[in-house]
Amino acid sequence: MAVRRFVSFAIYAGFLAAALYLAFSAALVYLATRPESRKPFEAFPADLGLQYEDVAFTPRGEDLQLRGWFLPGAPGAPHLVFVHGIDSQRTASKALELAARLVRDSGYNVLLFDLRAHGASDGDLVTAGDRERYDVLGAYDFVVSRGAQPGRVGVLGRSYGAGIAIMAAAMEPGIAAVIADSTFSSVEAKAAREVALRTPFPEWAVPVFKPAARVFADLLYDIDLGSLSPEHDVAGLAYPVLVIHGQDDSRTPLSQGRRVYEAAPRGSELWAPAGVEHTQAFADFPDEYLRRATAYLAARLGQ
């Protein structure tokens, strides 16, 4: 009788543990795909004396409204699309100040916009870059509709946006330059840290739930987490990229940026300034950042 009760208890405990494991895995995916409260803009183009236009466009293949600012540069100059990080918006990490320097000093036309579920754009789901790639492609389509020439469009992404920029560029041959600032190497390499920052789950526990979380991400949201890899996609580009990554990055270790650089086509560059935190290279070394960025963009896009 005692043995039978023990077996029954063990079976019950096993079913309960499995149910809790699946429930926690589903909850992890649910929480990780919900954006944080939207952040206010840190500056506006008028604050810097910039000409600008409020614009709206859709991701490639979707009806969602994405919103941003178009900063006109010199006639016939190349176009740049800025892509911000997760739980952020178009002006974060001095993006507007960087854009102003590129417009005024080099004449680039710049589009800053908010990814879905961020800033002033529509949407309520974060998809680890899966759908956001189409936001960037929609931004590319928009600047082309405004006169940009395919082959003279570059993308400058930071953090989450850096990885998305690479993945989008791999899908669009008209994008001819990528600057990846503080990029992740793959969603799975980045997942534990980001999920811990955005949910109640501790970083050490996230890998425990990873197998079931991958299944739920696919079943519930049609997201293949294993396929989202800037490190993989950068190798398929037909041109070199510029990777910028602070040595003291505590959110995305330099090792991830180095992996992307090492997988990139020959001629790619890695600038890893010492003492620099996540996405702070421009804030800490603005002139050096501009020198390296403009030299790379001029070689890729012309003037």
C-alpha positions as CSV (number, residue, x, y, z in Angstrom):
1,M,0.0,0.0,0.0
2,A,2.8,2.4,0.9
3,V,4.6,1.6,-2.4
4,R,1.4,2.3,-4.3
5,R,0.9,5.6,-2.5
6,F,4.5,6.6,-3.2
7,V,4.1,5.8,-7.0
8,S,0.9,7.7,-7.2
9,F,2.6,10.7,-5.4
10,A,5.6,10.5,-7.7
11,I,3.3,10.5,-10.8
12,Y,1.3,13.4,-9.5
13,A,4.4,15.4,-8.6
14,G,5.9,14.7,-12.1
15,F,2.7,15.9,-13.8
16,L,2.6,19.0,-11.5
17,A,6.3,19.8,-12.2
18,A,5.8,19.4,-16.0
19,A,2.7,21.7,-15.8
20,L,4.6,24.3,-13.8
21,Y,7.5,24.1,-16.2
22,L,5.3,24.7,-19.2
23,A,3.4,27.4,-17.5
24,F,6.5,29.3,-16.5
25,S,7.9,28.9,-20.0
26,A,4.8,30.3,-21.6
27,A,4.8,33.2,-19.1
28,L,8.4,33.9,-19.9
29,V,7.6,34.2,-23.6
30,Y,4.5,36.3,-22.9
31,L,6.4,38.8,-20.7
32,A,9.4,39.0,-23.0
33,T,7.2,39.9,-26.0
34,R,5.5,42.8,-24.2
35,P,7.2,46.2,-24.4
36,E,7.9,48.3,-21.4
37,S,6.2,51.6,-21.0
38,R,7.0,53.9,-23.8
39,K,9.9,56.3,-23.2
40,P,9.6,60.1,-23.9
41,F,11.8,61.6,-26.5
42,E,15.0,63.1,-25.2
43,A,15.1,65.9,-27.8
44,F,13.4,67.2,-30.9
45,P,14.9,68.3,-34.2
46,A,13.8,71.9,-33.6
47,D,15.9,72.0,-30.4
48,L,19.0,71.5,-32.6
49,G,17.8,73.9,-35.3
50,L,17.3,71.1,-37.8
51,Q,14.9,71.1,-40.7
52,Y,12.7,68.0,-40.4
53,E,9.4,66.4,-41.5
54,D,7.1,64.2,-39.5
55,V,6.6,61.0,-41.5
56,A,4.7,57.8,-41.3
57,F,5.1,54.6,-43.3
58,T,4.4,50.9,-42.9
59,P,6.6,47.8,-42.4
60,R,7.2,45.9,-45.6
61,G,4.1,43.6,-46.1
62,E,2.1,45.0,-43.1
63,D,-0.4,47.8,-42.4
64,L,1.1,48.9,-39.1
65,Q,1.9,52.6,-38.8
66,L,5.5,53.5,-38.0
67,R,6.4,57.1,-37.3
68,G,9.5,59.1,-37.4
69,W,11.4,62.2,-38.5
70,F,13.0,62.7,-41.9
71,L,16.0,65.1,-41.8
72,P,16.9,66.3,-45.3
73,G,20.5,66.7,-46.2
74,A,22.2,67.8,-49.4
75,P,20.4,67.1,-52.7
76,G,21.5,63.8,-54.2
77,A,23.3,62.7,-51.0
78,P,23.0,59.2,-49.6
79,H,20.3,58.2,-47.1
80,L,20.8,56.7,-43.7
81,V,18.2,54.9,-41.6
82,F,18.7,54.9,-37.8
83,V,17.4,51.9,-35.8
84,H,17.2,52.2,-32.0
85,G,17.4,49.7,-29.2
86,I,14.7,47.7,-27.3
87,D,12.4,49.6,-24.9
88,S,13.8,52.8,-26.3
89,Q,12.9,55.3,-29.1
90,R,14.3,57.3,-31.9
91,T,16.2,59.8,-29.8
92,A,17.9,57.5,-27.3
93,S,21.7,57.5,-26.7
94,K,22.1,60.9,-28.4
95,A,20.8,59.6,-31.7
96,L,19.4,63.0,-32.7
97,E,22.7,64.7,-32.0
98,L,24.6,62.0,-34.1
99,A,22.1,62.5,-36.9
100,A,22.5,66.3,-36.8
101,R,26.3,65.9,-37.2
102,L,25.8,63.6,-40.2
103,V,23.3,65.9,-41.8
104,R,25.3,69.1,-41.2
105,D,28.9,67.9,-41.6
106,S,28.4,65.4,-44.4
107,G,25.1,66.2,-46.0
108,Y,23.4,62.8,-45.4
109,N,19.7,62.5,-45.5
110,V,18.6,60.8,-42.3
111,L,15.5,58.9,-41.2
112,L,15.0,58.3,-37.5
113,F,11.9,56.3,-36.6
114,D,10.4,54.3,-33.8
115,L,10.2,50.5,-34.2
116,R,6.8,48.8,-33.6
117,A,5.6,49.0,-30.0
118,H,8.0,51.8,-29.3
119,G,7.9,55.6,-29.2
120,A,5.0,57.0,-31.4
121,S,4.7,53.9,-33.6
122,D,1.8,51.4,-33.5
123,G,2.0,47.9,-32.2
124,D,2.0,46.1,-28.9
125,L,4.4,43.2,-29.4
126,V,8.1,42.9,-29.3
127,T,9.4,39.9,-31.4
128,A,13.1,39.7,-30.8
129,G,13.8,41.2,-34.2
130,D,11.6,38.8,-36.2
131,R,9.0,41.3,-37.3
132,E,11.2,44.3,-36.6
133,R,13.3,43.4,-39.7
134,Y,10.3,44.4,-41.8
135,D,10.1,47.7,-39.9
136,V,13.6,48.5,-41.2
137,L,12.7,47.2,-44.7
138,G,9.7,49.5,-44.6
139,A,12.0,52.4,-43.7
140,Y,14.2,51.5,-46.6
141,D,11.1,51.4,-48.9
142,F,10.1,54.8,-47.6
143,V,13.4,56.6,-48.3
144,V,13.5,55.0,-51.8
145,S,10.0,56.3,-52.4
146,R,11.4,59.7,-51.5
147,G,14.2,59.6,-54.0
148,A,16.9,57.5,-52.4
149,Q,18.9,55.3,-54.8
150,P,19.2,51.6,-54.1
151,G,22.9,51.0,-53.3
152,R,23.2,54.5,-51.7
153,V,21.2,53.6,-48.5
154,G,22.9,52.7,-45.3
155,V,21.6,51.6,-41.9
156,L,23.0,52.6,-38.5
157,G,21.7,50.4,-35.7
158,R,22.4,50.5,-32.0
159,S,22.0,47.6,-29.5
160,Y,18.9,45.6,-30.4
161,G,18.6,47.8,-33.5
162,A,22.2,46.9,-34.6
163,G,21.3,43.2,-34.8
164,I,18.0,44.1,-36.6
165,A,19.9,46.3,-39.0
166,I,22.2,43.4,-40.0
167,M,19.3,40.9,-40.4
168,A,17.3,43.4,-42.5
169,A,20.3,44.2,-44.7
170,A,20.7,40.5,-45.4
171,M,17.2,40.6,-46.9
172,E,17.6,43.8,-49.0
173,P,20.4,44.2,-51.6
174,G,19.6,47.9,-51.9
175,I,21.0,48.5,-48.5
176,A,24.8,49.0,-49.1
177,A,26.2,49.8,-45.7
178,V,25.7,48.8,-42.1
179,I,27.1,50.4,-38.9
180,A,26.4,48.0,-36.0
181,D,26.9,49.7,-32.6
182,S,26.7,47.4,-29.6
183,T,25.2,44.5,-31.5
184,F,24.2,41.1,-30.2
185,S,25.5,38.0,-32.0
186,S,22.2,36.0,-31.8
187,V,18.9,36.2,-29.9
188,E,19.7,33.0,-28.1
189,A,23.1,34.3,-27.0
190,K,21.5,37.5,-25.7
191,A,18.2,36.0,-24.3
192,A,19.1,35.3,-20.7
193,R,20.4,38.7,-20.0
194,E,17.6,40.6,-21.8
195,V,14.8,38.4,-20.4
196,A,16.1,38.9,-16.9
197,L,16.1,42.7,-17.5
198,R,12.6,42.7,-18.8
199,T,10.8,40.1,-16.7
200,P,10.8,38.8,-13.1
201,F,12.9,35.8,-14.1
202,P,16.5,35.7,-12.8
203,E,19.2,35.4,-15.5
204,W,20.4,32.1,-14.2
205,A,16.9,30.5,-14.6
206,V,16.2,31.6,-18.1
207,P,18.3,28.8,-19.8
208,V,16.3,26.2,-17.8
209,F,13.1,27.3,-19.6
210,K,14.7,27.9,-23.0
211,P,13.7,24.6,-24.8
212,A,10.0,25.0,-24.0
213,A,10.2,28.8,-24.5
214,R,11.4,28.3,-28.1
215,V,8.4,26.0,-28.8
216,F,5.9,28.5,-27.3
217,A,7.5,31.4,-29.2
218,D,7.0,29.5,-32.4
219,L,3.4,28.2,-31.6
220,L,2.0,31.4,-30.1
221,Y,3.8,34.1,-32.1
222,D,5.4,32.4,-35.1
223,I,8.8,33.4,-34.0
224,D,11.8,31.1,-34.7
225,L,14.2,32.3,-32.1
226,G,17.0,30.0,-33.3
227,S,17.0,31.7,-36.8
228,L,17.5,35.2,-35.5
229,S,21.3,35.6,-35.7
230,P,23.2,38.7,-36.9
231,E,26.4,36.6,-36.6
232,H,25.0,34.2,-39.3
233,D,23.4,36.9,-41.5
234,V,26.4,39.2,-41.6
235,A,28.4,36.5,-43.3
236,G,26.0,36.7,-46.3
237,L,26.4,40.4,-47.0
238,A,28.3,41.4,-50.1
239,Y,30.2,44.2,-48.4
240,P,32.1,44.9,-45.2
241,V,30.4,46.4,-42.1
242,L,31.6,48.7,-39.3
243,V,31.1,47.2,-35.8
244,I,31.4,49.5,-32.8
245,H,31.4,48.0,-29.4
246,G,32.5,49.4,-26.0
247,Q,35.0,47.3,-24.1
248,D,33.1,47.9,-20.8
249,D,29.6,47.0,-22.2
250,S,27.8,45.4,-19.3
251,R,24.6,44.7,-21.2
252,T,25.9,43.1,-24.3
253,P,29.5,41.9,-23.9
254,L,32.2,42.8,-26.4
255,S,32.6,39.1,-27.2
256,Q,29.2,39.3,-29.0
257,G,30.2,42.2,-31.2
258,R,33.5,40.5,-31.9
259,R,31.7,37.4,-33.1
260,V,29.8,39.5,-35.6
261,Y,32.9,41.2,-36.7
262,E,34.8,37.9,-37.2
263,A,31.9,36.5,-39.2
264,A,31.6,39.6,-41.4
265,P,33.0,39.9,-44.9
266,R,36.7,40.8,-45.5
267,G,37.4,44.4,-45.0
268,S,35.0,44.9,-42.1
269,E,36.2,47.0,-39.1
270,L,35.8,46.7,-35.4
271,W,36.3,49.7,-33.2
272,A,36.2,48.8,-29.5
273,P,37.0,51.9,-27.4
274,A,38.2,51.3,-23.9
275,G,36.1,52.4,-20.9
276,V,32.9,52.7,-23.0
277,E,29.5,51.3,-21.8
278,H,26.6,50.0,-23.9
279,T,25.8,52.4,-26.9
280,Q,27.9,55.2,-25.4
281,A,30.8,55.4,-27.9
282,F,29.3,58.5,-29.6
283,A,28.6,60.2,-26.2
284,D,32.1,59.5,-25.0
285,F,34.1,60.0,-28.2
286,P,31.9,62.0,-30.6
287,D,34.6,63.2,-33.0
288,E,36.2,59.8,-33.3
289,Y,32.8,58.2,-33.8
290,L,32.0,60.6,-36.6
291,R,35.4,60.2,-38.2
292,R,35.1,56.4,-38.4
293,A,31.4,56.4,-39.4
294,T,31.8,59.0,-42.2
295,A,35.0,57.3,-43.6
296,Y,33.1,54.0,-43.7
297,L,30.0,55.5,-45.2
298,A,31.9,57.5,-47.8
299,A,33.7,54.3,-48.9
300,R,30.4,52.4,-49.2
301,L,27.9,55.0,-50.3
302,G,29.9,57.8,-51.9
303,Q,29.1,61.5,-51.3
